[in-house]
Amino acid sequence: MRWQKNAWVDSNTYYVDENGIYVYSSWKKIKDAWYHFGDNGKAAKEVWQNIDKKWYYFNEEGHMLTGWILDDMYFCAEDGHMLTGWQRLLPPKQYSYEKSERTPTPSTTFNDDDKNWYYFGSNGKKFVPKDLDGAYGERKVDGVRYCFTESGALHVGWANVKGTGKGSASITDYKYYNKDGTVRTGWYSIEPPDDILENYEHEVEWFYFDTAGVPYASKDNSIYAKDIKKINGKSYLFNHRGNPVYGLQKVYTGTSGKYTAYYFGTEKQSNMQKGKIKLEGVDGNSSMYYFQESTGRGYTGVKDGHLYYMGKLQKSDKDSKYLIVSIPHDSGNGFTNYVVNSSGKITKNGKVKDGDKVEYRTDANGILTHINGSNEGVGGEYTHPQEPDFRDFN
């Protein structure tokens, strides 16, 4: 068969060159396609070949393929070698496979904005999220989290990674991905996700994302002391929308419905404040509060000779002069009754009369012992303490 030249032989398995010699261990361009022939002279077909430490793919006809191949799961460069790692490419539907169409014309010109980032593993396979709940999936690359669409394109901006529907989605279903595709962590001021934008008070809101990129947020419309987060030395609580709360807040201390007050400062501060603070109520009047220095929790009990409940100073009005305030026990059973004046100071080891000339006697702790000389009923409930003027953040 040496008389044949530039021809396929043996059912297109081998090829003889212009000298009639079998081509082997080399590349050969035949017409418009590149082929590779092994040491045995056979053309590579329907197989990956490692040639000079690079991988190439040849189809059933032996053509070296370029561009998106094998169900758009791999990409081979113009010289045919398989790409790995991060690559910025036109999506499969926009990529032109025919050589004559690879040079854009005025009507088919693509710019960089048409390209997407894709990630190909060391085996060349494009990463595509599996078992998606929605349109997005996440993968760590070199220890950093990135988000990808169902086609494998890198996603930036908000992504509903849990795939919850518009009507039931909450902020913790979302993560935010920076312009470089990395997941956002820490503080960030940004417009909320479009699907839940109507739930927010401002066009731009503050969020705090944990190390996995999940926004801090309460699970429901209530906030809980167990969810207080310390960030850079300051303590914060986040509502169900993922925003740091501010003002005087009703904070639940357990599952039994018990709650107390915490103060998270002005909207600009939005972090826990402690100590003695004067706050304006919803009626425009000011009240004194005391929040424990150790925990920030509104104090209940006697502090510096004054009576507080959930942090709020308890006092009589000026006309009454004195008032019995019944502080409920933590157990929910019974009360401790104190006698306070119009400045919130308790009476210790004293005998005083209110505006109606009713006489009260107290012990060394300021606890009521007698009313008009009798100890009958002194353990009952009298005036319930005033609760703080909580700010409604819902």
Secondary structure as GFF3:
##gff-version 3
##sequence-region A 1 394
A	DSSP	beta_strand	7	9	.	.	.	ID=ss1
A	DSSP	beta_strand	14	16	.	.	.	ID=ss2
A	DSSP	beta_strand	26	30	.	.	.	ID=ss3
A	DSSP	beta_strand	33	37	.	.	.	ID=ss4
A	DSSP	beta_strand	47	51	.	.	.	ID=ss5
A	DSSP	beta_strand	54	58	.	.	.	ID=ss6
A	DSSP	beta_strand	67	69	.	.	.	ID=ss7
A	DSSP	beta_strand	74	76	.	.	.	ID=ss8
A	DSSP	beta_strand	85	89	.	.	.	ID=ss9
A	DSSP	alpha_helix	99	102	.	.	.	ID=ss10
A	DSSP	three_ten_helix	112	114	.	.	.	ID=ss11
A	DSSP	beta_strand	116	120	.	.	.	ID=ss12
A	DSSP	beta_strand	136	141	.	.	.	ID=ss13
A	DSSP	beta_strand	144	149	.	.	.	ID=ss14
A	DSSP	beta_strand	157	160	.	.	.	ID=ss15
A	DSSP	three_ten_helix	171	173	.	.	.	ID=ss16
A	DSSP	beta_strand	174	177	.	.	.	ID=ss17
A	DSSP	beta_strand	186	190	.	.	.	ID=ss18
A	DSSP	three_ten_helix	194	199	.	.	.	ID=ss19
A	DSSP	beta_strand	205	209	.	.	.	ID=ss20
A	DSSP	beta_strand	223	224	.	.	.	ID=ss21
A	DSSP	three_ten_helix	225	227	.	.	.	ID=ss22
A	DSSP	beta_strand	229	231	.	.	.	ID=ss23
A	DSSP	beta_strand	234	236	.	.	.	ID=ss24
A	DSSP	beta_strand	248	252	.	.	.	ID=ss25
A	DSSP	beta_strand	259	263	.	.	.	ID=ss26
A	DSSP	beta_strand	275	280	.	.	.	ID=ss27
A	DSSP	beta_strand	286	291	.	.	.	ID=ss28
A	DSSP	beta_strand	301	303	.	.	.	ID=ss29
A	DSSP	beta_strand	306	309	.	.	.	ID=ss30
A	DSSP	beta_strand	312	313	.	.	.	ID=ss31
A	DSSP	beta_strand	322	328	.	.	.	ID=ss32
A	DSSP	beta_strand	335	341	.	.	.	ID=ss33
A	DSSP	beta_strand	351	353	.	.	.	ID=ss34
A	DSSP	beta_strand	359	362	.	.	.	ID=ss35
A	DSSP	beta_strand	368	371	.	.	.	ID=ss36
###
